Amino acid sequence: MIQAPETVLTDSHRVKCDGATDIRGGAALGHPRVWLEIDERGFVECGYCDKRFVLKGGPADSAQAA
């Protein structure tokens, strides 16, 4: 079975991803650091690792929709 990409809730419209935030050993095991902007959809996905960043309280926040 394929595991779904990680989802991170954030308070900021601008986020960074290096693919290794939660990996012991750090960025050497991830990908180049990229800065991403959350748009009107309320989320953005990293082009390297598919990690999804969701704006808290935004249109894509499932907690808000519940």
PDBQT receptor file of N, H, CA, C and O in Angstrom, charges set to zero:
ATOM      1  N   MET A   1       0.843  -1.185   0.000  1.00  0.00    +0.000 N 
ATOM      2  CA  MET A   1       0.000   0.000   0.000  1.00  0.00    +0.000 C 
ATOM      3  C   MET A   1       0.885   1.245   0.000  1.00  0.00    +0.000 C 
ATOM      4  O   MET A   1       1.906   1.289   0.685  1.00  0.00    +0.000 OA
ATOM      5  N   ILE A   2       0.491   2.236  -0.761  1.00  0.00    +0.000 N 
ATOM      6  H   ILE A   2      -0.339   2.200  -1.318  1.00  0.00    +0.000 HD
ATOM      7  CA  ILE A   2       1.227   3.497  -0.826  1.00  0.00    +0.000 C 
ATOM      8  C   ILE A   2       0.775   4.397   0.311  1.00  0.00    +0.000 C 
ATOM      9  O   ILE A   2      -0.420   4.600   0.523  1.00  0.00    +0.000 OA
ATOM     10  N   GLN A   3       1.753   4.938   1.043  1.00  0.00    +0.000 N 
ATOM     11  H   GLN A   3       2.724   4.773   0.871  1.00  0.00    +0.000 HD
ATOM     12  CA  GLN A   3       1.453   5.830   2.158  1.00  0.00    +0.000 C 
ATOM     13  C   GLN A   3       1.167   7.241   1.641  1.00  0.00    +0.000 C 
ATOM     14  O   GLN A   3       1.869   7.738   0.760  1.00  0.00    +0.000 OA
ATOM     15  N   ALA A   4       0.139   7.878   2.190  1.00  0.00    +0.000 N 
ATOM     16  H   ALA A   4      -0.431   7.474   2.906  1.00  0.00    +0.000 HD
ATOM     17  CA  ALA A   4      -0.232   9.239   1.787  1.00  0.00    +0.000 C 
ATOM     18  C   ALA A   4       0.849  10.228   2.221  1.00  0.00    +0.000 C 
ATOM     19  O   ALA A   4       1.479  10.038   3.261  1.00  0.00    +0.000 OA
ATOM     20  N   PRO A   5       1.068  11.291   1.426  1.00  0.00    +0.000 N 
ATOM     21  CA  PRO A   5       2.045  12.315   1.817  1.00  0.00    +0.000 C 
ATOM     22  C   PRO A   5       1.647  12.988   3.125  1.00  0.00    +0.000 C 
ATOM     23  O   PRO A   5       0.471  13.027   3.486  1.00  0.00    +0.000 OA
ATOM     24  N   GLU A   6       2.630  13.507   3.815  1.00  0.00    +0.000 N 
ATOM     25  H   GLU A   6       3.586  13.475   3.521  1.00  0.00    +0.000 HD
ATOM     26  CA  GLU A   6       2.409  14.177   5.096  1.00  0.00    +0.000 C 
ATOM     27  C   GLU A   6       1.650  15.488   4.889  1.00  0.00    +0.000 C 
ATOM     28  O   GLU A   6       1.844  16.176   3.887  1.00  0.00    +0.000 OA
ATOM     29  N   THR A   7       0.785  15.826   5.849  1.00  0.00    +0.000 N 
ATOM     30  H   THR A   7       0.627  15.267   6.663  1.00  0.00    +0.000 HD
ATOM     31  CA  THR A   7       0.068  17.102   5.845  1.00  0.00    +0.000 C 
ATOM     32  C   THR A   7       0.468  17.882   7.087  1.00  0.00    +0.000 C 
ATOM     33  O   THR A   7       0.476  17.340   8.192  1.00  0.00    +0.000 OA
ATOM     34  N   VAL A   8       0.800  19.158   6.903  1.00  0.00    +0.000 N 
ATOM     35  H   VAL A   8       0.794  19.599   6.006  1.00  0.00    +0.000 HD
ATOM     36  CA  VAL A   8       1.232  20.025   7.992  1.00  0.00    +0.000 C 
ATOM     37  C   VAL A   8       0.293  21.219   8.064  1.00  0.00    +0.000 C 
ATOM     38  O   VAL A   8       0.085  21.904   7.062  1.00  0.00    +0.000 OA
ATOM     39  N   LEU A   9      -0.284  21.479   9.250  1.00  0.00    +0.000 N 
ATOM     40  H   LEU A   9      -0.116  20.923  10.064  1.00  0.00    +0.000 HD
ATOM     41  CA  LEU A   9      -1.089  22.684   9.459  1.00  0.00    +0.000 C 
ATOM     42  C   LEU A   9      -0.161  23.832   9.832  1.00  0.00    +0.000 C 
ATOM     43  O   LEU A   9       0.769  23.649  10.616  1.00  0.00    +0.000 OA
ATOM     44  N   THR A  10      -0.406  25.009   9.278  1.00  0.00    +0.000 N 
ATOM     45  H   THR A  10      -1.162  25.159   8.641  1.00  0.00    +0.000 HD
ATOM     46  CA  THR A  10       0.459  26.155   9.534  1.00  0.00    +0.000 C 
ATOM     47  C   THR A  10      -0.364  27.432   9.692  1.00  0.00    +0.000 C 
ATOM     48  O   THR A  10      -1.490  27.523   9.202  1.00  0.00    +0.000 OA
ATOM     49  N   ASP A  11       0.212  28.413  10.383  1.00  0.00    +0.000 N 
ATOM     50  H   ASP A  11       1.126  28.339  10.781  1.00  0.00    +0.000 HD
ATOM     51  CA  ASP A  11      -0.416  29.724  10.554  1.00  0.00    +0.000 C 
ATOM     52  C   ASP A  11       0.080  30.728   9.513  1.00  0.00    +0.000 C 
ATOM     53  O   ASP A  11      -0.450  31.835   9.416  1.00  0.00    +0.000 OA
ATOM     54  N   SER A  12       1.091  30.347   8.739  1.00  0.00    +0.000 N 
ATOM     55  H   SER A  12       1.521  29.448   8.817  1.00  0.00    +0.000 HD
ATOM     56  CA  SER A  12       1.745  31.265   7.814  1.00  0.00    +0.000 C 
ATOM     57  C   SER A  12       1.400  30.947   6.359  1.00  0.00    +0.000 C 
ATOM     58  O   SER A  12       1.242  29.786   5.982  1.00  0.00    +0.000 OA
ATOM     59  N   HIS A  13       1.286  32.006   5.547  1.00  0.00    +0.000 N 
ATOM     60  H   HIS A  13       1.414  32.950   5.853  1.00  0.00    +0.000 HD
ATOM     61  CA  HIS A  13       1.049  31.822   4.112  1.00  0.00    +0.000 C 
ATOM     62  C   HIS A  13       2.328  31.413   3.386  1.00  0.00    +0.000 C 
ATOM     63  O   HIS A  13       2.271  30.870   2.283  1.00  0.00    +0.000 OA
ATOM     64  N   ARG A  14       3.465  31.668   3.993  1.00  0.00    +0.000 N 
ATOM     65  H   ARG A  14       3.512  32.109   4.889  1.00  0.00    +0.000 HD
ATOM     66  CA  ARG A  14       4.770  31.333   3.389  1.00  0.00    +0.000 C 
ATOM     67  C   ARG A  14       5.424  30.251   4.244  1.00  0.00    +0.000 C 
ATOM     68  O   ARG A  14       5.622  30.431   5.446  1.00  0.00    +0.000 OA
ATOM     69  N   VAL A  15       5.754  29.132   3.616  1.00  0.00    +0.000 N 
ATOM     70  H   VAL A  15       5.593  28.985   2.640  1.00  0.00    +0.000 HD
ATOM     71  CA  VAL A  15       6.341  28.000   4.335  1.00  0.00    +0.000 C 
ATOM     72  C   VAL A  15       7.592  27.516   3.603  1.00  0.00    +0.000 C 
ATOM     73  O   VAL A  15       7.776  27.775   2.414  1.00  0.00    +0.000 OA
ATOM     74  N   LYS A  16       8.451  26.802   4.345  1.00  0.00    +0.000 N 
ATOM     75  H   LYS A  16       8.302  26.591   5.311  1.00  0.00    +0.000 HD
ATOM     76  CA  LYS A  16       9.634  26.220   3.724  1.00  0.00    +0.000 C 
ATOM     77  C   LYS A  16       9.579  24.713   3.878  1.00  0.00    +0.000 C 
ATOM     78  O   LYS A  16       9.007  24.196   4.837  1.00  0.00    +0.000 OA
ATOM     79  N   CYS A  17      10.178  24.010   2.924  1.00  0.00    +0.000 N 
ATOM     80  H   CYS A  17      10.643  24.430   2.144  1.00  0.00    +0.000 HD
ATOM     81  CA  CYS A  17      10.221  22.559   2.981  1.00  0.00    +0.000 C 
ATOM     82  C   CYS A  17      11.592  22.098   2.513  1.00  0.00    +0.000 C 
ATOM     83  O   CYS A  17      12.092  22.559   1.487  1.00  0.00    +0.000 OA
ATOM     84  N   ASP A  18      12.201  21.182   3.273  1.00  0.00    +0.000 N 
ATOM     85  H   ASP A  18      11.794  20.808   4.106  1.00  0.00    +0.000 HD
ATOM     86  CA  ASP A  18      13.462  20.577   2.844  1.00  0.00    +0.000 C 
ATOM     87  C   ASP A  18      13.348  19.054   2.807  1.00  0.00    +0.000 C 
ATOM     88  O   ASP A  18      14.327  18.351   2.559  1.00  0.00    +0.000 OA
ATOM     89  N   GLY A  19      12.139  18.559   3.056  1.00  0.00    +0.000 N 
ATOM     90  H   GLY A  19      11.343  19.130   3.257  1.00  0.00    +0.000 HD
ATOM     91  CA  GLY A  19      11.896  17.130   2.981  1.00  0.00    +0.000 C 
ATOM     92  C   GLY A  19      12.473  16.326   4.111  1.00  0.00    +0.000 C 
ATOM     93  O   GLY A  19      12.360  15.100   4.113  1.00  0.00    +0.000 OA
ATOM     94  N   ALA A  20      13.095  16.983   5.085  1.00  0.00    +0.000 N 
ATOM     95  H   ALA A  20      13.187  17.979   5.084  1.00  0.00    +0.000 HD
ATOM     96  CA  ALA A  20      13.772  16.241   6.142  1.00  0.00    +0.000 C 
ATOM     97  C   ALA A  20      13.531  16.819   7.526  1.00  0.00    +0.000 C 
ATOM     98  O   ALA A  20      14.295  16.532   8.448  1.00  0.00    +0.000 OA
ATOM     99  N   THR A  21      12.506  17.614   7.694  1.00  0.00    +0.000 N 
ATOM    100  H   THR A  21      11.886  17.847   6.945  1.00  0.00    +0.000 HD
ATOM    101  CA  THR A  21      12.253  18.245   8.978  1.00  0.00    +0.000 C 
ATOM    102  C   THR A  21      12.146  17.229  10.105  1.00  0.00    +0.000 C 
ATOM    103  O   THR A  21      12.641  17.473  11.205  1.00  0.00    +0.000 OA
ATOM    104  N   ASP A  22      11.512  16.103   9.849  1.00  0.00    +0.000 N 
ATOM    105  H   ASP A  22      11.110  15.905   8.955  1.00  0.00    +0.000 HD
ATOM    106  CA  ASP A  22      11.303  15.098  10.885  1.00  0.00    +0.000 C 
ATOM    107  C   ASP A  22      12.263  13.913  10.777  1.00  0.00    +0.000 C 
ATOM    108  O   ASP A  22      12.085  12.914  11.473  1.00  0.00    +0.000 OA
ATOM    109  N   ILE A  23      13.276  14.012   9.913  1.00  0.00    +0.000 N 
ATOM    110  H   ILE A  23      13.420  14.824   9.348  1.00  0.00    +0.000 HD
ATOM    111  CA  ILE A  23      14.224  12.916   9.732  1.00  0.00    +0.000 C 
ATOM    112  C   ILE A  23      15.466  13.174  10.580  1.00  0.00    +0.000 C 
ATOM    113  O   ILE A  23      16.056  14.253  10.522  1.00  0.00    +0.000 OA
ATOM    114  N   ARG A  24      15.853  12.181  11.361  1.00  0.00    +0.000 N 
ATOM    115  H   ARG A  24      15.374  11.304  11.408  1.00  0.00    +0.000 HD
ATOM    116  CA  ARG A  24      17.077  12.310  12.141  1.00  0.00    +0.000 C 
ATOM    117  C   ARG A  24      18.250  12.402  11.168  1.00  0.00    +0.000 C 
ATOM    118  O   ARG A  24      18.375  11.565  10.274  1.00  0.00    +0.000 OA
ATOM    119  N   GLY A  25      19.092  13.384  11.326  1.00  0.00    +0.000 N 
ATOM    120  H   GLY A  25      18.991  14.064  12.052  1.00  0.00    +0.000 HD
ATOM    121  CA  GLY A  25      20.192  13.605  10.397  1.00  0.00    +0.000 C 
ATOM    122  C   GLY A  25      19.972  14.844   9.551  1.00  0.00    +0.000 C 
ATOM    123  O   GLY A  25      20.907  15.375   8.951  1.00  0.00    +0.000 OA
ATOM    124  N   GLY A  26      18.731  15.299   9.508  1.00  0.00    +0.000 N 
ATOM    125  H   GLY A  26      17.972  14.867   9.995  1.00  0.00    +0.000 HD
ATOM    126  CA  GLY A  26      18.405  16.577   8.900  1.00  0.00    +0.000 C 
ATOM    127  C   GLY A  26      18.392  16.631   7.393  1.00  0.00    +0.000 C 
ATOM    128  O   GLY A  26      18.164  15.631   6.712  1.00  0.00    +0.000 OA
ATOM    129  N   ALA A  27      18.644  17.840   6.883  1.00  0.00    +0.000 N 
ATOM    130  H   ALA A  27      18.828  18.652   7.436  1.00  0.00    +0.000 HD
ATOM    131  CA  ALA A  27      18.458  18.154   5.474  1.00  0.00    +0.000 C 
ATOM    132  C   ALA A  27      19.354  17.351   4.530  1.00  0.00    +0.000 C 
ATOM    133  O   ALA A  27      19.053  17.254   3.340  1.00  0.00    +0.000 OA
ATOM    134  N   ALA A  28      20.430  16.782   5.025  1.00  0.00    +0.000 N 
ATOM    135  H   ALA A  28      20.676  16.861   5.991  1.00  0.00    +0.000 HD
ATOM    136  CA  ALA A  28      21.297  15.985   4.152  1.00  0.00    +0.000 C 
ATOM    137  C   ALA A  28      20.535  14.787   3.582  1.00  0.00    +0.000 C 
ATOM    138  O   ALA A  28      20.932  14.236   2.555  1.00  0.00    +0.000 OA
ATOM    139  N   LEU A  29      19.462  14.387   4.229  1.00  0.00    +0.000 N 
ATOM    140  H   LEU A  29      19.139  14.834   5.063  1.00  0.00    +0.000 HD
ATOM    141  CA  LEU A  29      18.676  13.245   3.778  1.00  0.00    +0.000 C 
ATOM    142  C   LEU A  29      17.407  13.663   3.044  1.00  0.00    +0.000 C 
ATOM    143  O   LEU A  29      16.638  12.804   2.612  1.00  0.00    +0.000 OA
ATOM    144  N   GLY A  30      17.178  14.948   2.897  1.00  0.00    +0.000 N 
ATOM    145  H   GLY A  30      17.803  15.645   3.247  1.00  0.00    +0.000 HD
ATOM    146  CA  GLY A  30      15.953  15.421   2.267  1.00  0.00    +0.000 C 
ATOM    147  C   GLY A  30      16.177  15.888   0.832  1.00  0.00    +0.000 C 
ATOM    148  O   GLY A  30      16.784  15.184   0.025  1.00  0.00    +0.000 OA
ATOM    149  N   HIS A  31      15.674  17.097   0.524  1.00  0.00    +0.000 N 
ATOM    150  H   HIS A  31      15.181  17.669   1.180  1.00  0.00    +0.000 HD
ATOM    151  CA  HIS A  31      15.822  17.701  -0.799  1.00  0.00    +0.000 C 
ATOM    152  C   HIS A  31      16.219  19.156  -0.613  1.00  0.00    +0.000 C 
ATOM    153  O   HIS A  31      16.219  19.640   0.519  1.00  0.00    +0.000 OA
ATOM    154  N   PRO A  32      16.559  19.874  -1.683  1.00  0.00    +0.000 N 
ATOM    155  CA  PRO A  32      16.900  21.293  -1.528  1.00  0.00    +0.000 C 
ATOM    156  C   PRO A  32      15.753  22.057  -0.862  1.00  0.00    +0.000 C 
ATOM    157  O   PRO A  32      14.583  21.786  -1.134  1.00  0.00    +0.000 OA
ATOM    158  N   ARG A  33      16.087  23.002   0.003  1.00  0.00    +0.000 N 
ATOM    159  H   ARG A  33      17.037  23.222   0.224  1.00  0.00    +0.000 HD
ATOM    160  CA  ARG A  33      15.057  23.804   0.672  1.00  0.00    +0.000 C 
ATOM    161  C   ARG A  33      14.349  24.683  -0.347  1.00  0.00    +0.000 C 
ATOM    162  O   ARG A  33      14.984  25.360  -1.156  1.00  0.00    +0.000 OA
ATOM    163  N   VAL A  34      13.024  24.658  -0.293  1.00  0.00    +0.000 N 
ATOM    164  H   VAL A  34      12.508  24.108   0.364  1.00  0.00    +0.000 HD
ATOM    165  CA  VAL A  34      12.206  25.500  -1.162  1.00  0.00    +0.000 C 
ATOM    166  C   VAL A  34      11.234  26.290  -0.299  1.00  0.00    +0.000 C 
ATOM    167  O   VAL A  34      10.799  25.824   0.754  1.00  0.00    +0.000 OA
ATOM    168  N   TRP A  35      10.901  27.484  -0.756  1.00  0.00    +0.000 N 
ATOM    169  H   TRP A  35      11.254  27.863  -1.612  1.00  0.00    +0.000 HD
ATOM    170  CA  TRP A  35       9.901  28.324  -0.098  1.00  0.00    +0.000 C 
ATOM    171  C   TRP A  35       8.630  28.261  -0.934  1.00  0.00    +0.000 C 
ATOM    172  O   TRP A  35       8.679  28.385  -2.157  1.00  0.00    +0.000 OA
ATOM    173  N   LEU A  36       7.497  28.068  -0.275  1.00  0.00    +0.000 N 
ATOM    174  H   LEU A  36       7.458  27.967   0.719  1.00  0.00    +0.000 HD
ATOM    175  CA  LEU A  36       6.218  27.901  -0.957  1.00  0.00    +0.000 C 
ATOM    176  C   LEU A  36       5.214  28.903  -0.423  1.00  0.00    +0.000 C 
ATOM    177  O   LEU A  36       5.267  29.267   0.752  1.00  0.00    +0.000 OA
ATOM    178  N   GLU A  37       4.296  29.355  -1.272  1.00  0.00    +0.000 N 
ATOM    179  H   GLU A  37       4.253  29.059  -2.226  1.00  0.00    +0.000 HD
ATOM    180  CA  GLU A  37       3.236  30.302  -0.891  1.00  0.00    +0.000 C 
ATOM    181  C   GLU A  37       1.883  29.605  -0.949  1.00  0.00    +0.000 C 
ATOM    182  O   GLU A  37       1.529  29.006  -1.965  1.00  0.00    +0.000 OA
ATOM    183  N   ILE A  38       1.132  29.685   0.140  1.00  0.00    +0.000 N 
ATOM    184  H   ILE A  38       1.419  30.171   0.965  1.00  0.00    +0.000 HD
ATOM    185  CA  ILE A  38      -0.221  29.138   0.167  1.00  0.00    +0.000 C 
ATOM    186  C   ILE A  38      -1.149  30.131  -0.527  1.00  0.00    +0.000 C 
ATOM    187  O   ILE A  38      -1.160  31.315  -0.191  1.00  0.00    +0.000 OA
ATOM    188  N   ASP A  39      -1.925  29.649  -1.492  1.00  0.00    +0.000 N 
ATOM    189  H   ASP A  39      -1.916  28.687  -1.765  1.00  0.00    +0.000 HD
ATOM    190  CA  ASP A  39      -2.787  30.528  -2.277  1.00  0.00    +0.000 C 
ATOM    191  C   ASP A  39      -4.229  30.504  -1.762  1.00  0.00    +0.000 C 
ATOM    192  O   ASP A  39      -4.489  30.057  -0.645  1.00  0.00    +0.000 OA
ATOM    193  N   GLU A  40      -5.161  30.989  -2.587  1.00  0.00    +0.000 N 
ATOM    194  H   GLU A  40      -4.949  31.352  -3.495  1.00  0.00    +0.000 HD
ATOM    195  CA  GLU A  40      -6.567  31.108  -2.177  1.00  0.00    +0.000 C 
ATOM    196  C   GLU A  40      -7.239  29.760  -1.913  1.00  0.00    +0.000 C 
ATOM    197  O   GLU A  40      -8.295  29.719  -1.283  1.00  0.00    +0.000 OA
ATOM    198  N   ARG A  41      -6.649  28.662  -2.381  1.00  0.00    +0.000 N 
ATOM    199  H   ARG A  41      -5.791  28.696  -2.893  1.00  0.00    +0.000 HD
ATOM    200  CA  ARG A  41      -7.203  27.332  -2.101  1.00  0.00    +0.000 C 
ATOM    201  C   ARG A  41      -6.954  26.925  -0.652  1.00  0.00    +0.000 C 
ATOM    202  O   ARG A  41      -7.612  26.020  -0.139  1.00  0.00    +0.000 OA
ATOM    203  N   GLY A  42      -6.002  27.593   0.012  1.00  0.00    +0.000 N 
ATOM    204  H   GLY A  42      -5.468  28.329  -0.404  1.00  0.00    +0.000 HD
ATOM    205  CA  GLY A  42      -5.721  27.324   1.416  1.00  0.00    +0.000 C 
ATOM    206  C   GLY A  42      -4.668  26.253   1.640  1.00  0.00    +0.000 C 
ATOM    207  O   GLY A  42      -4.470  25.817   2.774  1.00  0.00    +0.000 OA
ATOM    208  N   PHE A  43      -3.987  25.820   0.582  1.00  0.00    +0.000 N 
ATOM    209  H   PHE A  43      -4.148  26.174  -0.339  1.00  0.00    +0.000 HD
ATOM    210  CA  PHE A  43      -2.918  24.832   0.740  1.00  0.00    +0.000 C 
ATOM    211  C   PHE A  43      -1.917  24.952  -0.399  1.00  0.00    +0.000 C 
ATOM    212  O   PHE A  43      -2.182  25.575  -1.427  1.00  0.00    +0.000 OA
ATOM    213  N   VAL A  44      -0.751  24.332  -0.186  1.00  0.00    +0.000 N 
ATOM    214  H   VAL A  44      -0.535  23.825   0.649  1.00  0.00    +0.000 HD
ATOM    215  CA  VAL A  44       0.267  24.222  -1.224  1.00  0.00    +0.000 C 
ATOM    216  C   VAL A  44       0.981  22.887  -1.010  1.00  0.00    +0.000 C 
ATOM    217  O   VAL A  44       1.123  22.426   0.122  1.00  0.00    +0.000 OA
ATOM    218  N   GLU A  45       1.428  22.271  -2.109  1.00  0.00    +0.000 N 
ATOM    219  H   GLU A  45       1.312  22.645  -3.029  1.00  0.00    +0.000 HD
ATOM    220  CA  GLU A  45       2.150  21.006  -2.023  1.00  0.00    +0.000 C 
ATOM    221  C   GLU A  45       3.569  21.188  -2.523  1.00  0.00    +0.000 C 
ATOM    222  O   GLU A  45       3.806  21.880  -3.513  1.00  0.00    +0.000 OA
ATOM    223  N   CYS A  46       4.510  20.564  -1.833  1.00  0.00    +0.000 N 
ATOM    224  H   CYS A  46       4.318  20.002  -1.029  1.00  0.00    +0.000 HD
ATOM    225  CA  CYS A  46       5.910  20.607  -2.228  1.00  0.00    +0.000 C 
ATOM    226  C   CYS A  46       6.091  19.803  -3.513  1.00  0.00    +0.000 C 
ATOM    227  O   CYS A  46       5.602  18.679  -3.623  1.00  0.00    +0.000 OA
ATOM    228  N   GLY A  47       6.785  20.374  -4.468  1.00  0.00    +0.000 N 
ATOM    229  H   GLY A  47       7.183  21.287  -4.379  1.00  0.00    +0.000 HD
ATOM    230  CA  GLY A  47       7.036  19.704  -5.736  1.00  0.00    +0.000 C 
ATOM    231  C   GLY A  47       8.056  18.570  -5.639  1.00  0.00    +0.000 C 
ATOM    232  O   GLY A  47       8.137  17.731  -6.536  1.00  0.00    +0.000 OA
ATOM    233  N   TYR A  48       8.831  18.540  -4.560  1.00  0.00    +0.000 N 
ATOM    234  H   TYR A  48       8.765  19.222  -3.831  1.00  0.00    +0.000 HD
ATOM    235  CA  TYR A  48       9.818  17.479  -4.373  1.00  0.00    +0.000 C 
ATOM    236  C   TYR A  48       9.228  16.270  -3.642  1.00  0.00    +0.000 C 
ATOM    237  O   TYR A  48       9.328  15.142  -4.125  1.00  0.00    +0.000 OA
ATOM    238  N   CYS A  49       8.619  16.504  -2.490  1.00  0.00    +0.000 N 
ATOM    239  H   CYS A  49       8.538  17.420  -2.097  1.00  0.00    +0.000 HD
ATOM    240  CA  CYS A  49       8.212  15.381  -1.636  1.00  0.00    +0.000 C 
ATOM    241  C   CYS A  49       6.696  15.243  -1.474  1.00  0.00    +0.000 C 
ATOM    242  O   CYS A  49       6.234  14.338  -0.780  1.00  0.00    +0.000 OA
ATOM    243  N   ASP A  50       5.922  16.121  -2.100  1.00  0.00    +0.000 N 
ATOM    244  H   ASP A  50       6.297  16.857  -2.664  1.00  0.00    +0.000 HD
ATOM    245  CA  ASP A  50       4.457  16.100  -2.049  1.00  0.00    +0.000 C 
ATOM    246  C   ASP A  50       3.868  16.414  -0.677  1.00  0.00    +0.000 C 
ATOM    247  O   ASP A  50       2.667  16.239  -0.473  1.00  0.00    +0.000 OA
ATOM    248  N   LYS A  51       4.694  16.878   0.272  1.00  0.00    +0.000 N 
ATOM    249  H   LYS A  51       5.670  17.020   0.105  1.00  0.00    +0.000 HD
ATOM    250  CA  LYS A  51       4.162  17.275   1.574  1.00  0.00    +0.000 C 
ATOM    251  C   LYS A  51       3.172  18.410   1.347  1.00  0.00    +0.000 C 
ATOM    252  O   LYS A  51       3.452  19.335   0.584  1.00  0.00    +0.000 OA
ATOM    253  N   ARG A  52       2.016  18.344   2.003  1.00  0.00    +0.000 N 
ATOM    254  H   ARG A  52       1.789  17.592   2.622  1.00  0.00    +0.000 HD
ATOM    255  CA  ARG A  52       0.972  19.362   1.843  1.00  0.00    +0.000 C 
ATOM    256  C   ARG A  52       0.961  20.259   3.068  1.00  0.00    +0.000 C 
ATOM    257  O   ARG A  52       0.919  19.780   4.202  1.00  0.00    +0.000 OA
ATOM    258  N   PHE A  53       0.998  21.565   2.832  1.00  0.00    +0.000 N 
ATOM    259  H   PHE A  53       1.032  21.954   1.911  1.00  0.00    +0.000 HD
ATOM    260  CA  PHE A  53       0.921  22.563   3.889  1.00  0.00    +0.000 C 
ATOM    261  C   PHE A  53      -0.454  23.214   3.799  1.00  0.00    +0.000 C 
ATOM    262  O   PHE A  53      -0.818  23.767   2.762  1.00  0.00    +0.000 OA
ATOM    263  N   VAL A  54      -1.217  23.146   4.891  1.00  0.00    +0.000 N 
ATOM    264  H   VAL A  54      -0.921  22.697   5.734  1.00  0.00    +0.000 HD
ATOM    265  CA  VAL A  54      -2.591  23.650   4.924  1.00  0.00    +0.000 C 
ATOM    266  C   VAL A  54      -2.662  24.816   5.898  1.00  0.00    +0.000 C 
ATOM    267  O   VAL A  54      -2.189  24.713   7.030  1.00  0.00    +0.000 OA
ATOM    268  N   LEU A  55      -3.247  25.917   5.464  1.00  0.00    +0.000 N 
ATOM    269  H   LEU A  55      -3.632  26.001   4.545  1.00  0.00    +0.000 HD
ATOM    270  CA  LEU A  55      -3.419  27.105   6.299  1.00  0.00    +0.000 C 
ATOM    271  C   LEU A  55      -4.520  26.866   7.321  1.00  0.00    +0.000 C 
ATOM    272  O   LEU A  55      -5.651  26.539   6.963  1.00  0.00    +0.000 OA
ATOM    273  N   LYS A  56      -4.182  27.031   8.597  1.00  0.00    +0.000 N 
ATOM    274  H   LYS A  56      -3.263  27.297   8.888  1.00  0.00    +0.000 HD
ATOM    275  CA  LYS A  56      -5.178  26.872   9.660  1.00  0.00    +0.000 C 
ATOM    276  C   LYS A  56      -6.316  27.855   9.470  1.00  0.00    +0.000 C 
ATOM    277  O   LYS A  56      -6.084  29.053   9.303  1.00  0.00    +0.000 OA
ATOM    278  N   GLY A  57      -7.541  27.360   9.494  1.00  0.00    +0.000 N 
ATOM    279  H   GLY A  57      -7.730  26.387   9.629  1.00  0.00    +0.000 HD
ATOM    280  CA  GLY A  57      -8.721  28.203   9.321  1.00  0.00    +0.000 C 
ATOM    281  C   GLY A  57      -9.019  28.543   7.880  1.00  0.00    +0.000 C 
ATOM    282  O   GLY A  57     -10.001  29.234   7.609  1.00  0.00    +0.000 OA
ATOM    283  N   GLY A  58      -8.207  28.084   6.946  1.00  0.00    +0.000 N 
ATOM    284  H   GLY A  58      -7.409  27.523   7.166  1.00  0.00    +0.000 HD
ATOM    285  CA  GLY A  58      -8.409  28.362   5.531  1.00  0.00    +0.000 C 
ATOM    286  C   GLY A  58      -9.373  27.378   4.890  1.00  0.00    +0.000 C 
ATOM    287  O   GLY A  58      -9.860  26.466   5.559  1.00  0.00    +0.000 OA
ATOM    288  N   PRO A  59      -9.655  27.550   3.603  1.00  0.00    +0.000 N 
ATOM    289  CA  PRO A  59     -10.639  26.700   2.915  1.00  0.00    +0.000 C 
ATOM    290  C   PRO A  59     -10.282  25.216   2.882  1.00  0.00    +0.000 C 
ATOM    291  O   PRO A  59     -11.179  24.382   2.757  1.00  0.00    +0.000 OA
ATOM    292  N   ALA A  60      -9.018  24.864   2.990  1.00  0.00    +0.000 N 
ATOM    293  H   ALA A  60      -8.289  25.541   3.092  1.00  0.00    +0.000 HD
ATOM    294  CA  ALA A  60      -8.605  23.454   2.929  1.00  0.00    +0.000 C 
ATOM    295  C   ALA A  60      -8.439  22.818   4.310  1.00  0.00    +0.000 C 
ATOM    296  O   ALA A  60      -8.114  21.635   4.413  1.00  0.00    +0.000 OA
ATOM    297  N   ASP A  61      -8.662  23.598   5.371  1.00  0.00    +0.000 N 
ATOM    298  H   ASP A  61      -8.926  24.559   5.288  1.00  0.00    +0.000 HD
ATOM    299  CA  ASP A  61      -8.517  23.084   6.739  1.00  0.00    +0.000 C 
ATOM    300  C   ASP A  61      -9.728  22.240   7.080  1.00  0.00    +0.000 C 
ATOM    301  O   ASP A  61     -10.828  22.772   7.238  1.00  0.00    +0.000 OA
ATOM    302  N   SER A  62      -9.545  20.923   7.198  1.00  0.00    +0.000 N 
ATOM    303  H   SER A  62      -8.652  20.491   7.070  1.00  0.00    +0.000 HD
ATOM    304  CA  SER A  62     -10.655  20.013   7.469  1.00  0.00    +0.000 C 
ATOM    305  C   SER A  62     -11.271  20.256   8.843  1.00  0.00    +0.000 C 
ATOM    306  O   SER A  62     -12.448  19.957   9.046  1.00  0.00    +0.000 OA
ATOM    307  N   ALA A  63     -10.507  20.788   9.786  1.00  0.00    +0.000 N 
ATOM    308  H   ALA A  63      -9.551  21.030   9.621  1.00  0.00    +0.000 HD
ATOM    309  CA  ALA A  63     -11.051  21.094  11.106  1.00  0.00    +0.000 C 
ATOM    310  C   ALA A  63     -12.107  22.202  11.019  1.00  0.00    +0.000 C 
ATOM    311  O   ALA A  63     -13.075  22.214  11.779  1.00  0.00    +0.000 OA
ATOM    312  N   GLN A  64     -11.902  23.127  10.081  1.00  0.00    +0.000 N 
ATOM    313  H   GLN A  64     -11.115  23.117   9.464  1.00  0.00    +0.000 HD
ATOM    314  CA  GLN A  64     -12.860  24.229   9.893  1.00  0.00    +0.000 C 
ATOM    315  C   GLN A  64     -14.142  23.686   9.253  1.00  0.00    +0.000 C 
ATOM    316  O   GLN A  64     -15.243  24.118   9.597  1.00  0.00    +0.000 OA
ATOM    317  N   ALA A  65     -13.994  22.743   8.328  1.00  0.00    +0.000 N 
ATOM    318  H   ALA A  65     -13.101  22.392   8.049  1.00  0.00    +0.000 HD
ATOM    319  CA  ALA A  65     -15.149  22.201   7.612  1.00  0.00    +0.000 C 
ATOM    320  C   ALA A  65     -16.020  21.312   8.498  1.00  0.00    +0.000 C 
ATOM    321  O   ALA A  65     -17.195  21.097   8.199  1.00  0.00    +0.000 OA
ATOM    322  N   ALA A  66     -15.451  20.797   9.581  1.00  0.00    +0.000 N 
ATOM    323  H   ALA A  66     -14.496  20.971   9.824  1.00  0.00    +0.000 HD
ATOM    324  CA  ALA A  66     -16.203  19.891  10.457  1.00  0.00    +0.000 C 
ATOM    325  C   ALA A  66     -17.174  20.605  11.337  1.00  0.00    +0.000 C 
ATOM    326  O   ALA A  66     -17.875  19.970  12.125  1.00  0.00    +0.000 OA
TER     327      ALA A  66
